[in-house]
């Protein structure tokens, strides 16, 4: 009888040892996986840090100002052109239309080849619809504002 219990205990020890080894190998495998994930996480955090620094350098106001001065033909807006939204009429008055016509005629006489502003090559949908319904060409809204601004500057 002692031999059966001894064999039983030996079998139990072998099963326990095998289970411990199996759990040990699983822990090592999970530990390696966590180390890989930690390494990848650090790499991603470093990449995010580098991209954040690059974003900050690209969005530097001084850099953007220098690029806009180099590549865009923009002029600063005079303070006289800054008005409240309520002061802008929805439709030009008869007096403004006369000023626009005079300014357009003077501008055509003074500047035979006007500078074209940087804009998309294709007009937007509302401009296409307006142009399709008009028989005589009229300046677009941005052109009206430009003519008004130049008329105010020359007066």
N, CA, C and O atoms as a GROMACS GRO file, in nm:
protein
  620
    1UNK      N    1   0.082  -0.118   0.000
    1UNK     CA    2   0.000   0.000   0.000
    1UNK      C    3   0.087   0.126   0.000
    1UNK      O    4   0.049   0.228  -0.056
    2UNK      N    5   0.196   0.117   0.060
    2UNK     CA    6   0.286   0.232   0.062
    2UNK      C    7   0.336   0.260  -0.080
    2UNK      O    8   0.359   0.376  -0.114
    3UNK      N    9   0.353   0.162  -0.159
    3UNK     CA   10   0.402   0.183  -0.294
    3UNK      C   11   0.298   0.256  -0.381
    3UNK      O   12   0.336   0.340  -0.463
    4UNK      N   13   0.173   0.228  -0.365
    4UNK     CA   14   0.069   0.296  -0.444
    4UNK      C   15   0.063   0.443  -0.406
    4UNK      O   16   0.054   0.527  -0.495
    5UNK      N   17   0.068   0.477  -0.281
    5UNK     CA   18   0.064   0.618  -0.239
    5UNK      C   19   0.192   0.689  -0.282
    5UNK      O   20   0.189   0.806  -0.318
    6UNK      N   21   0.304   0.619  -0.278
    6UNK     CA   22   0.430   0.679  -0.321
    6UNK      C   23   0.422   0.709  -0.471
    6UNK      O   24   0.463   0.817  -0.514
    7UNK      N   25   0.372   0.617  -0.550
    7UNK     CA   26   0.358   0.639  -0.693
    7UNK      C   27   0.257   0.754  -0.721
    7UNK      O   28   0.275   0.834  -0.813
    8UNK      N   29   0.154   0.756  -0.640
    8UNK     CA   30   0.055   0.864  -0.654
    8UNK      C   31   0.119   0.999  -0.626
    8UNK      O   32   0.095   1.095  -0.700
    9UNK      N   33   0.199   1.008  -0.520
    9UNK     CA   34   0.266   1.134  -0.485
    9UNK      C   35   0.367   1.172  -0.592
    9UNK      O   36   0.380   1.290  -0.626
   10UNK      N   37   0.439   1.076  -0.646
   10UNK     CA   38   0.537   1.105  -0.750
   10UNK      C   39   0.464   1.155  -0.876
   10UNK      O   40   0.508   1.253  -0.936
   11UNK      N   41   0.355   1.093  -0.914
   11UNK     CA   42   0.276   1.138  -1.029
   11UNK      C   43   0.223   1.278  -1.006
   11UNK      O   44   0.222   1.361  -1.097
   12UNK      N   45   0.177   1.305  -0.882
   12UNK     CA   46   0.126   1.438  -0.848
   12UNK      C   47   0.238   1.541  -0.857
   12UNK      O   48   0.214   1.652  -0.905
   13UNK      N   49   0.359   1.508  -0.812
   13UNK     CA   50   0.472   1.600  -0.820
   13UNK      C   51   0.510   1.626  -0.966
   13UNK      O   52   0.542   1.740  -1.002
   14UNK      N   53   0.508   1.524  -1.050
   14UNK     CA   54   0.540   1.542  -1.192
   14UNK      C   55   0.436   1.633  -1.258
   14UNK      O   56   0.472   1.723  -1.335
   15UNK      N   57   0.310   1.611  -1.230
   15UNK     CA   58   0.204   1.696  -1.286
   15UNK      C   59   0.220   1.839  -1.236
   15UNK      O   60   0.208   1.933  -1.314
   16UNK      N   61   0.248   1.857  -1.106
   16UNK     CA   62   0.266   1.992  -1.050
   16UNK      C   63   0.388   2.059  -1.113
   16UNK      O   64   0.382   2.177  -1.148
   17UNK      N   65   0.499   1.984  -1.128
   17UNK     CA   66   0.620   2.041  -1.191
   17UNK      C   67   0.593   2.080  -1.336
   17UNK      O   68   0.637   2.186  -1.380
   18UNK      N   69   0.522   1.997  -1.410
   18UNK     CA   70   0.488   2.028  -1.548
   18UNK      C   71   0.400   2.151  -1.557
   18UNK      O   72   0.418   2.235  -1.645
   19UNK      N   73   0.305   2.163  -1.465
   19UNK     CA   74   0.216   2.280  -1.463
   19UNK      C   75   0.296   2.406  -1.432
   19UNK      O   76   0.274   2.509  -1.495
   20UNK      N   77   0.388   2.398  -1.336
   20UNK     CA   78   0.471   2.514  -1.301
   20UNK      C   79   0.556   2.555  -1.421
   20UNK      O   80   0.567   2.674  -1.450
   21UNK      N   81   0.617   2.459  -1.491
   21UNK     CA   82   0.698   2.491  -1.609
   21UNK      C   83   0.612   2.554  -1.719
   21UNK      O   84   0.652   2.650  -1.784
   22UNK      N   85   0.493   2.496  -1.739
   22UNK     CA   86   0.403   2.551  -1.842
   22UNK      C   87   0.366   2.695  -1.808
   22UNK      O   88   0.370   2.781  -1.896
   23UNK      N   89   0.330   2.722  -1.683
   23UNK     CA   90   0.293   2.858  -1.640
   23UNK      C   91   0.415   2.949  -1.652
   23UNK      O   92   0.402   3.065  -1.693
   24UNK      N   93   0.533   2.897  -1.618
   24UNK     CA   94   0.654   2.976  -1.627
   24UNK      C   95   0.681   3.018  -1.772
   24UNK      O   96   0.714   3.134  -1.797
   25UNK      N   97   0.668   2.926  -1.868
   25UNK     CA   98   0.688   2.959  -2.009
   25UNK      C   99   0.582   3.059  -2.059
   25UNK      O  100   0.614   3.148  -2.138
   26UNK      N  101   0.459   3.044  -2.013
   26UNK     CA  102   0.355   3.140  -2.051
   26UNK      C  103   0.387   3.278  -1.998
   26UNK      O  104   0.369   3.378  -2.068
   27UNK      N  105   0.436   3.284  -1.873
   27UNK     CA  106   0.470   3.414  -1.813
   27UNK      C  107   0.584   3.478  -1.892
   27UNK      O  108   0.581   3.598  -1.919
   28UNK      N  109   0.686   3.398  -1.929
   28UNK     CA  110   0.797   3.452  -2.007
   28UNK      C  111   0.749   3.504  -2.143
   28UNK      O  112   0.792   3.610  -2.189
   29UNK      N  113   0.661   3.428  -2.208
   29UNK     CA  114   0.608   3.470  -2.337
   29UNK      C  115   0.528   3.601  -2.324
   29UNK      O  116   0.543   3.692  -2.405
   30UNK      N  117   0.445   3.609  -2.222
   30UNK     CA  118   0.367   3.731  -2.199
   30UNK      C  119   0.461   3.846  -2.163
   30UNK      O  120   0.438   3.960  -2.204
   31UNK      N  121   0.566   3.817  -2.086
   31UNK     CA  122   0.663   3.919  -2.048
   31UNK      C  123   0.735   3.974  -2.172
   31UNK      O  124   0.752   4.095  -2.184
   32UNK      N  125   0.776   3.887  -2.265
   32UNK     CA  126   0.838   3.931  -2.390
   32UNK      C  127   0.740   4.015  -2.472
   32UNK      O  128   0.778   4.118  -2.530
   33UNK      N  129   0.616   3.971  -2.478
   33UNK     CA  130   0.514   4.046  -2.552
   33UNK      C  131   0.495   4.186  -2.492
   33UNK      O  132   0.485   4.284  -2.566
   34UNK      N  133   0.491   4.194  -2.360
   34UNK     CA  134   0.477   4.325  -2.294
   34UNK      C  135   0.599   4.412  -2.319
   34UNK      O  136   0.586   4.533  -2.337
   35UNK      N  137   0.718   4.352  -2.321
   35UNK     CA  138   0.839   4.429  -2.349
   35UNK      C  139   0.835   4.484  -2.492
   35UNK      O  140   0.874   4.599  -2.515
   36UNK      N  141   0.789   4.403  -2.588
   36UNK     CA  142   0.775   4.450  -2.726
   36UNK      C  143   0.674   4.564  -2.736
   36UNK      O  144   0.698   4.664  -2.803
   37UNK      N  145   0.561   4.547  -2.666
   37UNK     CA  146   0.459   4.653  -2.668
   37UNK      C  147   0.513   4.781  -2.604
   37UNK      O  148   0.486   4.891  -2.652
   38UNK      N  149   0.588   4.766  -2.496
   38UNK     CA  150   0.647   4.882  -2.429
   38UNK      C  151   0.745   4.953  -2.522
   38UNK      O  152   0.748   5.075  -2.529
   39UNK      N  153   0.826   4.873  -2.593
   39UNK     CA  154   0.922   4.930  -2.688
   39UNK      C  155   0.848   5.003  -2.800
   39UNK      O  156   0.886   5.115  -2.837
   40UNK      N  157   0.745   4.942  -2.855
   40UNK     CA  158   0.667   5.006  -2.962
   40UNK      C  159   0.597   5.132  -2.911
   40UNK      O  160   0.589   5.232  -2.982
   41UNK      N  161   0.548   5.126  -2.788
   41UNK     CA  162   0.483   5.244  -2.729
   41UNK      C  163   0.581   5.358  -2.716
   41UNK      O  164   0.548   5.472  -2.749
   42UNK      N  165   0.703   5.329  -2.669
   42UNK     CA  166   0.805   5.434  -2.657
   42UNK      C  167   0.840   5.490  -2.794
   42UNK      O  168   0.858   5.612  -2.808
   43UNK      N  169   0.851   5.405  -2.896
   43UNK     CA  170   0.880   5.452  -3.031
   43UNK      C  171   0.768   5.542  -3.082
   43UNK      O  172   0.795   5.647  -3.142
   44UNK      N  173   0.644   5.503  -3.060
   44UNK     CA  174   0.530   5.585  -3.104
   44UNK      C  175   0.526   5.718  -3.029
   44UNK      O  176   0.497   5.822  -3.088
   45UNK      N  177   0.556   5.716  -2.900
   45UNK     CA  178   0.558   5.840  -2.823
   45UNK      C  179   0.669   5.932  -2.872
   45UNK      O  180   0.651   6.053  -2.879
   46UNK      N  181   0.783   5.874  -2.907
   46UNK     CA  182   0.893   5.954  -2.961
   46UNK      C  183   0.854   6.012  -3.096
   46UNK      O  184   0.882   6.129  -3.125
   47UNK      N  185   0.788   5.931  -3.180
   47UNK     CA  186   0.743   5.981  -3.310
   47UNK      C  187   0.640   6.093  -3.292
   47UNK      O  188   0.643   6.193  -3.364
   48UNK      N  189   0.550   6.077  -3.196
   48UNK     CA  190   0.450   6.181  -3.168
   48UNK      C  191   0.518   6.308  -3.118
   48UNK      O  192   0.479   6.418  -3.156
   49UNK      N  193   0.620   6.294  -3.035
   49UNK     CA  194   0.693   6.409  -2.984
   49UNK      C  195   0.764   6.482  -3.099
   49UNK      O  196   0.763   6.605  -3.105
   50UNK      N  197   0.826   6.405  -3.189
   50UNK     CA  198   0.894   6.466  -3.303
   50UNK      C  199   0.794   6.535  -3.396
   50UNK      O  200   0.819   6.646  -3.442
   51UNK      N  201   0.680   6.469  -3.422
   51UNK     CA  202   0.578   6.532  -3.507
   51UNK      C  203   0.521   6.658  -3.443
   51UNK      O  204   0.491   6.755  -3.512
   52UNK      N  205   0.506   6.656  -3.310
   52UNK     CA  206   0.458   6.776  -3.241
   52UNK      C  207   0.556   6.891  -3.255
   52UNK      O  208   0.516   7.005  -3.276
   53UNK      N  209   0.686   6.860  -3.242
   53UNK     CA  210   0.787   6.964  -3.260
   53UNK      C  211   0.788   7.016  -3.403
   53UNK      O  212   0.802   7.136  -3.426
   54UNK      N  213   0.773   6.926  -3.499
   54UNK     CA  214   0.768   6.968  -3.639
   54UNK      C  215   0.644   7.053  -3.666
   54UNK      O  216   0.651   7.153  -3.737
   55UNK      N  217   0.532   7.013  -3.609
   55UNK     CA  218   0.408   7.090  -3.624
   55UNK      C  219   0.426   7.231  -3.567
   55UNK      O  220   0.384   7.329  -3.628
   56UNK      N  221   0.489   7.239  -3.449
   56UNK     CA  222   0.511   7.370  -3.388
   56UNK      C  223   0.602   7.456  -3.475
   56UNK      O  224   0.579   7.577  -3.489
   57UNK      N  225   0.705   7.396  -3.533
   57UNK     CA  226   0.795   7.475  -3.617
   57UNK      C  227   0.726   7.517  -3.747
   57UNK      O  228   0.749   7.628  -3.795
   58UNK      N  229   0.643   7.430  -3.803
   58UNK     CA  230   0.573   7.466  -3.927
   58UNK      C  231   0.466   7.572  -3.903
   58UNK      O  232   0.438   7.652  -3.992
   59UNK      N  233   0.407   7.574  -3.785
   59UNK     CA  234   0.302   7.671  -3.753
   59UNK      C  235   0.354   7.794  -3.681
   59UNK      O  236   0.276   7.869  -3.622
   60UNK      N  237   0.483   7.815  -3.683
   60UNK     CA  238   0.540   7.933  -3.620
   60UNK      C  239   0.491   8.058  -3.693
   60UNK      O  240   0.508   8.068  -3.815
   61UNK      N  241   0.431   8.153  -3.622
   61UNK     CA  242   0.377   8.271  -3.690
   61UNK      C  243   0.483   8.349  -3.768
   61UNK      O  244   0.453   8.404  -3.875
   62UNK      N  245   0.606   8.355  -3.717
   62UNK     CA  246   0.711   8.428  -3.789
   62UNK      C  247   0.742   8.359  -3.922
   62UNK      O  248   0.761   8.426  -4.023
   63UNK      N  249   0.746   8.226  -3.922
   63UNK     CA  250   0.773   8.150  -4.044
   63UNK      C  251   0.660   8.170  -4.144
   63UNK      O  252   0.685   8.193  -4.263
   64UNK      N  253   0.536   8.161  -4.096
   64UNK     CA  254   0.420   8.179  -4.185
   64UNK      C  255   0.418   8.320  -4.242
   64UNK      O  256   0.385   8.340  -4.360
   65UNK      N  257   0.452   8.419  -4.160
   65UNK     CA  258   0.458   8.557  -4.208
   65UNK      C  259   0.564   8.573  -4.315
   65UNK      O  260   0.541   8.637  -4.417
   66UNK      N  261   0.682   8.514  -4.292
   66UNK     CA  262   0.790   8.523  -4.393
   66UNK      C  263   0.748   8.454  -4.522
   66UNK      O  264   0.774   8.507  -4.631
   67UNK      N  265   0.685   8.338  -4.513
   67UNK     CA  266   0.641   8.268  -4.634
   67UNK      C  267   0.532   8.346  -4.708
   67UNK      O  268   0.532   8.353  -4.830
   68UNK      N  269   0.440   8.405  -4.632
   68UNK     CA  270   0.333   8.482  -4.698
   68UNK      C  271   0.389   8.605  -4.766
   68UNK      O  272   0.342   8.644  -4.873
   69UNK      N  273   0.491   8.668  -4.705
   69UNK     CA  274   0.552   8.784  -4.770
   69UNK      C  275   0.630   8.744  -4.894
   69UNK      O  276   0.636   8.819  -4.991
   70UNK      N  277   0.690   8.624  -4.891
   70UNK     CA  278   0.771   8.579  -5.003
   70UNK      C  279   0.684   8.532  -5.120
   70UNK      O  280   0.713   8.565  -5.235
   71UNK      N  281   0.577   8.457  -5.094
   71UNK     CA  282   0.503   8.392  -5.201
   71UNK      C  283   0.367   8.455  -5.233
   71UNK      O  284   0.313   8.430  -5.341
   72UNK      N  285   0.311   8.534  -5.144
   72UNK     CA  286   0.179   8.593  -5.169
   72UNK      C  287   0.193   8.742  -5.191
   72UNK      O  288   0.272   8.808  -5.123
   73UNK      N  289   0.119   8.795  -5.284
   73UNK     CA  290   0.121   8.938  -5.312
   73UNK      C  291   0.007   9.003  -5.235
   73UNK      O  292  -0.088   9.055  -5.295
   74UNK      N  293   0.016   9.001  -5.103
   74UNK     CA  294  -0.089   9.057  -5.020
   74UNK      C  295  -0.045   9.192  -4.963
   74UNK      O  296   0.074   9.215  -4.939
   75UNK      N  297  -0.141   9.278  -4.943
   75UNK     CA  298  -0.115   9.406  -4.881
   75UNK      C  299  -0.191   9.411  -4.750
   75UNK      O  300  -0.295   9.346  -4.735
   76UNK      N  301  -0.140   9.488  -4.656
   76UNK     CA  302  -0.210   9.498  -4.529
   76UNK      C  303  -0.338   9.579  -4.547
   76UNK      O  304  -0.345   9.668  -4.632
   77UNK      N  305  -0.438   9.547  -4.468
   77UNK     CA  306  -0.567   9.614  -4.478
   77UNK      C  307  -0.561   9.746  -4.402
   77UNK      O  308  -0.527   9.748  -4.283
   78UNK      N  309  -0.593   9.857  -4.468
   78UNK     CA  310  -0.593   9.985  -4.396
   78UNK      C  311  -0.707   9.987  -4.294
   78UNK      O  312  -0.811   9.925  -4.314
   79UNK      N  313  -0.686  10.058  -4.187
   79UNK     CA  314  -0.782  10.060  -4.078
   79UNK      C  315  -0.916  10.122  -4.122
   79UNK      O  316  -1.019  10.093  -4.062
   80UNK      N  317  -0.914  10.205  -4.226
   80UNK     CA  318  -1.038  10.267  -4.273
   80UNK      C  319  -1.132  10.163  -4.334
   80UNK      O  320  -1.253  10.186  -4.341
   81UNK      N  321  -1.080  10.050  -4.376
   81UNK     CA  322  -1.165   9.947  -4.438
   81UNK      C  323  -1.230   9.856  -4.336
   81UNK      O  324  -1.319   9.778  -4.371
   82UNK      N  325  -1.189   9.863  -4.210
   82UNK     CA  326  -1.246   9.778  -4.107
   82UNK      C  327  -1.373   9.846  -4.056
   82UNK      O  328  -1.368   9.955  -3.999
   83UNK      N  329  -1.486   9.781  -4.076
   83UNK     CA  330  -1.615   9.836  -4.035
   83UNK      C  331  -1.695   9.728  -3.964
   83UNK      O  332  -1.661   9.610  -3.967
   84UNK      N  333  -1.802   9.772  -3.900
   84UNK     CA  334  -1.892   9.675  -3.836
   84UNK      C  335  -1.973   9.606  -3.944
   84UNK      O  336  -1.992   9.659  -4.053
   85UNK      N  337  -2.020   9.488  -3.914
   85UNK     CA  338  -2.098   9.410  -4.010
   85UNK      C  339  -2.228   9.482  -4.045
   85UNK      O  340  -2.276   9.473  -4.158
   86UNK      N  341  -2.286   9.551  -3.948
   86UNK     CA  342  -2.412   9.622  -3.971
   86UNK      C  343  -2.395   9.738  -4.068
   86UNK      O  344  -2.492   9.781  -4.131
   87UNK      N  345  -2.271   9.791  -4.082
   87UNK     CA  346  -2.247   9.905  -4.170
   87UNK      C  347  -2.235   9.866  -4.317
   87UNK      O  348  -2.235   9.952  -4.404
   88UNK      N  349  -2.226   9.737  -4.345
   88UNK     CA  350  -2.212   9.692  -4.482
   88UNK      C  351  -2.351   9.677  -4.543
   88UNK      O  352  -2.433   9.600  -4.493
   89UNK      N  353  -2.380   9.751  -4.651
   89UNK     CA  354  -2.514   9.741  -4.712
   89UNK      C  355  -2.527   9.608  -4.787
   89UNK      O  356  -2.430   9.556  -4.841
   90UNK      N  357  -2.650   9.556  -4.788
   90UNK     CA  358  -2.674   9.432  -4.860
   90UNK      C  359  -2.672   9.454  -5.011
   90UNK      O  360  -2.628   9.367  -5.087
   91UNK      N  361  -2.719   9.571  -5.054
   91UNK     CA  362  -2.718   9.607  -5.196
   91UNK      C  363  -2.647   9.742  -5.208
   91UNK      O  364  -2.666   9.829  -5.123
   92UNK      N  365  -2.565   9.759  -5.311
   92UNK     CA  366  -2.501   9.889  -5.326
   92UNK      C  367  -2.604   9.997  -5.362
   92UNK      O  368  -2.697   9.972  -5.439
   93UNK      N  369  -2.587  10.115  -5.305
   93UNK     CA  370  -2.679  10.224  -5.334
   93UNK      C  371  -2.644  10.284  -5.471
   93UNK      O  372  -2.543  10.249  -5.531
   94UNK      N  373  -2.730  10.374  -5.518
   94UNK     CA  374  -2.707  10.436  -5.649
   94UNK      C  375  -2.578  10.516  -5.647
   94UNK      O  376  -2.503  10.518  -5.745
   95UNK      N  377  -2.553  10.583  -5.535
   95UNK     CA  378  -2.429  10.662  -5.521
   95UNK      C  379  -2.306  10.571  -5.528
   95UNK      O  380  -2.206  10.604  -5.591
   96UNK      N  381  -2.315  10.456  -5.461
   96UNK     CA  382  -2.203  10.363  -5.463
   96UNK      C  383  -2.182  10.305  -5.603
   96UNK      O  384  -2.069  10.283  -5.645
   97UNK      N  385  -2.292  10.280  -5.675
   97UNK     CA  386  -2.279  10.229  -5.812
   97UNK      C  387  -2.210  10.330  -5.903
   97UNK      O  388  -2.130  10.293  -5.988
   98UNK      N  389  -2.243  10.460  -5.884
   98UNK     CA  390  -2.178  10.564  -5.963
   98UNK      C  391  -2.029  10.567  -5.930
   98UNK      O  392  -1.945  10.577  -6.019
   99UNK      N  393  -1.997  10.558  -5.800
   99UNK     CA  394  -1.856  10.554  -5.758
   99UNK      C  395  -1.786  10.433  -5.817
   99UNK      O  396  -1.671  10.442  -5.862
  100UNK      N  397  -1.854  10.320  -5.818
  100UNK     CA  398  -1.796  10.198  -5.873
  100UNK      C  399  -1.766  10.212  -6.021
  100UNK      O  400  -1.658  10.174  -6.068
  101UNK      N  401  -1.861  10.268  -6.096
  101UNK     CA  402  -1.841  10.286  -6.239
  101UNK      C  403  -1.725  10.382  -6.265
  101UNK      O  404  -1.642  10.357  -6.352
  102UNK      N  405  -1.719  10.491  -6.189
  102UNK     CA  406  -1.610  10.588  -6.208
  102UNK      C  407  -1.477  10.525  -6.171
  102UNK      O  408  -1.377  10.544  -6.240
  103UNK      N  409  -1.476  10.452  -6.062
  103UNK     CA  410  -1.351  10.389  -6.019
  103UNK      C  411  -1.307  10.281  -6.117
  103UNK      O  412  -1.188  10.268  -6.146
  104UNK      N  413  -1.403  10.205  -6.170
  104UNK     CA  414  -1.368  10.101  -6.267
  104UNK      C  415  -1.314  10.163  -6.395
  104UNK      O  416  -1.218  10.112  -6.452
  105UNK      N  417  -1.374  10.273  -6.439
  105UNK     CA  418  -1.326  10.339  -6.561
  105UNK      C  419  -1.187  10.396  -6.538
  105UNK      O  420  -1.100  10.384  -6.624
  106UNK      N  421  -1.167  10.458  -6.422
  106UNK     CA  422  -1.035  10.515  -6.391
  106UNK      C  423  -0.931  10.405  -6.377
  106UNK      O  424  -0.818  10.420  -6.423
  107UNK      N  425  -0.970  10.295  -6.315
  107UNK     CA  426  -0.877  10.184  -6.297
  107UNK      C  427  -0.842  10.122  -6.431
  107UNK      O  428  -0.727  10.085  -6.454
  108UNK      N  429  -0.939  10.110  -6.520
  108UNK     CA  430  -0.913  10.053  -6.653
  108UNK      C  431  -0.820  10.145  -6.732
  108UNK      O  432  -0.737  10.098  -6.810
  109UNK      N  433  -0.835  10.276  -6.713
  109UNK     CA  434  -0.750  10.372  -6.784
  109UNK      C  435  -0.610  10.373  -6.723
  109UNK      O  436  -0.511  10.378  -6.797
  110UNK      N  437  -0.600  10.369  -6.589
  110UNK     CA  438  -0.470  10.375  -6.521
  110UNK      C  439  -0.393  10.244  -6.529
  110UNK      O  440  -0.271  10.243  -6.546
  111UNK      N  441  -0.464  10.134  -6.517
  111UNK     CA  442  -0.401  10.002  -6.511
  111UNK      C  443  -0.458   9.913  -6.622
  111UNK      O  444  -0.558   9.845  -6.599
  112UNK      N  445  -0.398   9.913  -6.738
  112UNK     CA  446  -0.455   9.831  -6.846
  112UNK      C  447  -0.448   9.681  -6.817
  112UNK      O  448  -0.537   9.607  -6.860
  113UNK      N  449  -0.346   9.634  -6.747
  113UNK     CA  450  -0.334   9.491  -6.714
  113UNK      C  451  -0.340   9.476  -6.562
  113UNK      O  452  -0.237   9.481  -6.495
  114UNK      N  453  -0.460   9.458  -6.507
  114UNK     CA  454  -0.471   9.449  -6.361
  114UNK      C  455  -0.407   9.321  -6.308
  114UNK      O  456  -0.404   9.218  -6.376
  115UNK      N  457  -0.356   9.328  -6.185
  115UNK     CA  458  -0.301   9.210  -6.118
  115UNK      C  459  -0.415   9.116  -6.084
  115UNK      O  460  -0.521   9.158  -6.038
  116UNK      N  461  -0.393   8.991  -6.106
  116UNK     CA  462  -0.495   8.892  -6.071
  116UNK      C  463  -0.463   8.838  -5.933
  116UNK      O  464  -0.350   8.796  -5.908
  117UNK      N  465  -0.560   8.837  -5.845
  117UNK     CA  466  -0.536   8.781  -5.712
  117UNK      C  467  -0.520   8.630  -5.721
  117UNK      O  468  -0.570   8.565  -5.812
  118UNK      N  469  -0.450   8.576  -5.623
  118UNK     CA  470  -0.434   8.430  -5.616
  118UNK      C  471  -0.566   8.371  -5.572
  118UNK      O  472  -0.615   8.401  -5.464
  119UNK      N  473  -0.623   8.288  -5.657
  119UNK     CA  474  -0.753   8.228  -5.627
  119UNK      C  475  -0.760   8.094  -5.698
  119UNK      O  476  -0.678   8.064  -5.784
  120UNK      N  477  -0.858   8.012  -5.660
  120UNK     CA  478  -0.872   7.883  -5.729
  120UNK      C  479  -0.900   7.903  -5.878
  120UNK      O  480  -0.956   8.005  -5.918
  121UNK      N  481  -0.860   7.806  -5.957
  121UNK     CA  482  -0.876   7.817  -6.102
  121UNK      C  483  -1.022   7.812  -6.143
  121UNK      O  484  -1.062   7.878  -6.239
  122UNK      N  485  -1.101   7.736  -6.071
  122UNK     CA  486  -1.242   7.724  -6.105
  122UNK      C  487  -1.325   7.815  -6.016
  122UNK      O  488  -1.301   7.818  -5.895
  123UNK      N  489  -1.422   7.889  -6.070
  123UNK     CA  490  -1.509   7.969  -5.986
  123UNK      C  491  -1.603   7.881  -5.906
  123UNK      O  492  -1.631   7.767  -5.943
  124UNK      N  493  -1.650   7.935  -5.796
  124UNK     CA  494  -1.742   7.857  -5.714
  124UNK      C  495  -1.878   7.848  -5.782
  124UNK      O  496  -1.906   7.920  -5.878
  125UNK      N  497  -1.962   7.759  -5.733
  125UNK     CA  498  -2.092   7.733  -5.794
  125UNK      C  499  -2.182   7.857  -5.799
  125UNK      O  500  -2.245   7.881  -5.902
  126UNK      N  501  -2.190   7.940  -5.691
  126UNK     CA  502  -2.276   8.058  -5.701
  126UNK      C  503  -2.230   8.155  -5.809
  126UNK      O  504  -2.314   8.217  -5.875
  127UNK      N  505  -2.097   8.171  -5.830
  127UNK     CA  506  -2.051   8.261  -5.932
  127UNK      C  507  -2.087   8.208  -6.071
  127UNK      O  508  -2.119   8.286  -6.161
  128UNK      N  509  -2.082   8.077  -6.090
  128UNK     CA  510  -2.119   8.018  -6.219
  128UNK      C  511  -2.266   8.042  -6.246
  128UNK      O  512  -2.303   8.077  -6.358
  129UNK      N  513  -2.351   8.024  -6.144
  129UNK     CA  514  -2.494   8.043  -6.163
  129UNK      C  515  -2.525   8.189  -6.193
  129UNK      O  516  -2.608   8.219  -6.279
  130UNK      N  517  -2.459   8.280  -6.121
  130UNK     CA  518  -2.484   8.423  -6.144
  130UNK      C  519  -2.438   8.460  -6.284
  130UNK      O  520  -2.507   8.532  -6.355
  131UNK      N  521  -2.321   8.410  -6.325
  131UNK     CA  522  -2.269   8.443  -6.458
  131UNK      C  523  -2.359   8.387  -6.567
  131UNK      O  524  -2.372   8.448  -6.673
  132UNK      N  525  -2.421   8.273  -6.544
  132UNK     CA  526  -2.506   8.212  -6.646
  132UNK      C  527  -2.635   8.292  -6.667
  132UNK      O  528  -2.691   8.292  -6.776
  133UNK      N  529  -2.682   8.361  -6.562
  133UNK     CA  530  -2.809   8.434  -6.572
  133UNK      C  531  -2.790   8.580  -6.611
  133UNK      O  532  -2.890   8.650  -6.630
  134UNK      N  533  -2.668   8.628  -6.625
  134UNK     CA  534  -2.646   8.768  -6.658
  134UNK      C  535  -2.605   8.778  -6.804
  134UNK      O  536  -2.527   8.697  -6.855
  135UNK      N  537  -2.657   8.881  -6.871
  135UNK     CA  538  -2.622   8.898  -7.012
  135UNK      C  539  -2.500   8.988  -7.026
  135UNK      O  540  -2.422   8.972  -7.120
  136UNK      N  541  -2.481   9.084  -6.932
  136UNK     CA  542  -2.365   9.172  -6.939
  136UNK      C  543  -2.272   9.138  -6.824
  136UNK      O  544  -2.318   9.109  -6.714
  137UNK      N  545  -2.143   9.140  -6.848
  137UNK     CA  546  -2.051   9.105  -6.740
  137UNK      C  547  -2.046   9.215  -6.635
  137UNK      O  548  -2.036   9.333  -6.668
  138UNK      N  549  -2.052   9.176  -6.510
  138UNK     CA  550  -2.041   9.268  -6.398
  138UNK      C  551  -1.934   9.215  -6.304
  138UNK      O  552  -1.909   9.094  -6.302
  139UNK      N  553  -1.872   9.302  -6.227
  139UNK     CA  554  -1.767   9.255  -6.138
  139UNK      C  555  -1.825   9.165  -6.030
  139UNK      O  556  -1.939   9.182  -5.987
  140UNK      N  557  -1.745   9.069  -5.986
  140UNK     CA  558  -1.789   8.981  -5.878
  140UNK      C  559  -1.784   9.058  -5.747
  140UNK      O  560  -1.733   9.170  -5.742
  141UNK      N  561  -1.836   8.998  -5.640
  141UNK     CA  562  -1.839   9.066  -5.512
  141UNK      C  563  -1.700   9.102  -5.464
  141UNK      O  564  -1.680   9.210  -5.409
  142UNK      N  565  -1.602   9.013  -5.482
  142UNK     CA  566  -1.466   9.046  -5.440
  142UNK      C  567  -1.410   9.160  -5.523
  142UNK      O  568  -1.336   9.243  -5.472
  143UNK      N  569  -1.446   9.166  -5.653
  143UNK     CA  570  -1.403   9.275  -5.738
  143UNK      C  571  -1.465   9.406  -5.697
  143UNK      O  572  -1.399   9.510  -5.703
  144UNK      N  573  -1.591   9.405  -5.654
  144UNK     CA  574  -1.658   9.526  -5.607
  144UNK      C  575  -1.588   9.580  -5.484
  144UNK      O  576  -1.564   9.700  -5.473
  145UNK      N  577  -1.554   9.491  -5.391
  145UNK     CA  578  -1.484   9.535  -5.270
  145UNK      C  579  -1.349   9.594  -5.304
  145UNK      O  580  -1.308   9.692  -5.242
  146UNK      N  581  -1.278   9.534  -5.400
  146UNK     CA  582  -1.148   9.584  -5.441
  146UNK      C  583  -1.161   9.720  -5.506
  146UNK      O  584  -1.081   9.810  -5.481
  147UNK      N  585  -1.264   9.737  -5.591
  147UNK     CA  586  -1.286   9.866  -5.657
  147UNK      C  587  -1.323   9.972  -5.553
  147UNK      O  588  -1.273  10.084  -5.558
  148UNK      N  589  -1.410   9.935  -5.458
  148UNK     CA  590  -1.446  10.031  -5.353
  148UNK      C  591  -1.324  10.072  -5.272
  148UNK      O  592  -1.307  10.189  -5.240
  149UNK      N  593  -1.240   9.976  -5.238
  149UNK     CA  594  -1.122  10.006  -5.158
  149UNK      C  595  -1.028  10.098  -5.234
  149UNK      O  596  -0.973  10.191  -5.175
  150UNK      N  597  -1.009  10.073  -5.365
  150UNK     CA  598  -0.920  10.159  -5.442
  150UNK      C  599  -0.981  10.298  -5.463
  150UNK      O  600  -0.910  10.397  -5.467
  151UNK      N  601  -1.116  10.304  -5.477
  151UNK     CA  602  -1.183  10.432  -5.494
  151UNK      C  603  -1.169  10.515  -5.366
  151UNK      O  604  -1.148  10.636  -5.372
  152UNK      N  605  -1.180  10.451  -5.251
  152UNK     CA  606  -1.165  10.524  -5.123
  152UNK      C  607  -1.022  10.571  -5.106
  152UNK      O  608  -0.999  10.678  -5.051
  153UNK      N  609  -0.925  10.493  -5.151
  153UNK     CA  610  -0.785  10.528  -5.134
  153UNK      C  611  -0.747  10.647  -5.221
  153UNK      O  612  -0.665  10.729  -5.180
  154UNK      N  613  -0.805  10.658  -5.341
  154UNK     CA  614  -0.770  10.766  -5.434
  154UNK      C  615  -0.847  10.894  -5.407
  154UNK      O  616  -0.812  10.998  -5.464
  155UNK      N  617  -0.949  10.892  -5.324
  155UNK     CA  618  -1.028  11.014  -5.298
  155UNK      C  619  -0.961  11.102  -5.199
  155UNK      O  620  -1.013  11.208  -5.165
   0.00000   0.00000   0.00000
